[in-house]
Amino acid sequence: MTRRCLLQTGFAVTASASLRPDTIVRRIFNRINELRGESGVEALLWSGPLARCATEQSLRKDRLRFPGHNDPERGSVSQRLQAAGIPWVRCGENIFSERGYADPVHFAVVSWWYSPGHQENLLNPEFTQTGVGVAESADGTFFVTQIFVHPPPIPPKPVRR
């Protein structure tokens, strides 16, 4: 399988040439926003910096094969966001990996939906921005990372008198 990394319309992903990487990420993003809408929660805004951070994490999970959310070298999602210079007040992360299905979108979203902690991230109205990253290994395993943030408030501009 051929690996490639693309930045198309702000969606950063890695996947095999047999799938459209931008479609995988876009479908996950759209499906999560559909579920939020059906649950009465505002849609998430796309963040390119969060997508790059999520893609890097998916690539590292592929390369290093570590379990869980904590990267052995880069730490938790909060530590990784801080190191990337991404401001946040609250953050969360959903991860998923699977092998054996040609399209990981449905399986990632369904597994998150039926996991209380992951569903809490999906439906948390405090989270307003997200980024998704996908990597596919040579053996066909998909690694999906979705990062959520509530950004800090934008300080008001000083009024000149």
N, C-alpha and C positions, 0 to 999 in steps of 0.2 A: 504494500500500500504506500501511496505517496502522501507525505505530510506537507502541509502548507499553512502559512499563517497569513490571513487577509485582514485588511482594514477596509471594509466596504460600508458606506453610509454610516460610519461610526460604530459598526458592530465588529468587534475583534474576536476572531475564533480561529481554531485550528481543527482541521478534520481531513478525511481522506478525499481524494479527488472524485470519488463516486457519489458524494453528497455535496449539496450546496451549503457551505458553512454559514453563509449569511442567513440562509433560510432556517437552519436549525436554531440559531440564536433568536432570530426575529419571531419564530413560532413560539418559543418558550416565553419570550417577553410578552407577546400578544396574548397568549393563553393565561398567563398570570394576571394580566390586566383585565381579561374577561372575567376571571374568577373573582377578582376584587370588585368589579362592577356588579356582578351578580350578588355579591355580599354587601353591597352598599358602601364600598370603600373607594375613595378616589384612585384613579389610575396612577401608576408610577411613571416618573419621567426618566428617560434614558440618560445615562451619564457615560460619556466616552472614557474618562479616567477610571471609573468603576469597572467598566468592561475590560480595560487593559489589565487592571489589577486581578479581576476574576479569571481572565485568560491565562495570565502568568501562573496563578494558583492551579488551574487545571493542568497546565503543562508540567508544573512541578509534581503534581500528584501522579501524573503519568510517568515521569522520569524517576521519581524517588519511591513511589508506591507506599507512602505512609498512610496510616489509618486516621480517620477523624479530621477535625478542623484545624488542629494545631500543626503548623509546618515545623519540622524539627530545627530548621535554621532561622526561619522568619517569624515564628510564633503565631499568635492568634490573629483573627481578622482585624481586630482593633490595632494591633502592633503593625500589621502589614499596611493598613491604611495610613497610619501615622508616618511610617517610613516612606510611603509614596507621596506624602504631602497632601493627602485628601482630608479636608476638614469634615468633621461630623460631630453631632451631639449624641446620637445613638446609632449603633450599627448592628447588623446581623448578617448571617451567611447561611445559605443552603448549599449542600454539596450532594452529588449523586454520581455513581458509577455503575456501569452495566456492560455486559458483553453478550452478544448473541442476537441482538435485534438490529435491524438496519436503521431504525429511526428511534433515537433515544428520547425524543420530545415527550411523547405520551407517557412513557414509563417514568421519566423524571418528575413530571408534574403530578401524576397520580401518586407516586410514592411520597412526595412532599405533602400532598393534600391529606393523606391518611396518617401522617405523622404529626402529632399535636405540636411539637416544637417548631417544625418546619412550616406547618400551616399558620402558626402564630406569626412567623416572619412574613409569610405571604399576605396576610390580612391585616397586619399592623398598620393602622392609619397614621402613625407617627413616621413611618418610612415613606418618603416621597420620591426618592431617587434610587435607581438600580442600574446594575450592569451585569451581563451574563458572559461567561467565557466557556468554550467547549474545546476539548482536546480529544483526539482519537489516537490510540496507540496502534502500533503495527499489528497487534493481535486482535484488533477490532473492539477493544474496550473503550467506551466513551467516558470521559470525566467532565462533569458539568459543575460549574460554580456560579452561584448567583449571590451578589453582594447587595445589601440594602443599607441605605443611610437616611438619617434625618439630618440635613445640613444645619450648621449654625445659622442664626438669623443674620441677615445682611444689615450691618450697622447703618443707621441713617446718615445721610450726607450732612455735613455741618452747614448751617444756614449762615450766609454772610450778610452782615448788615452794614 
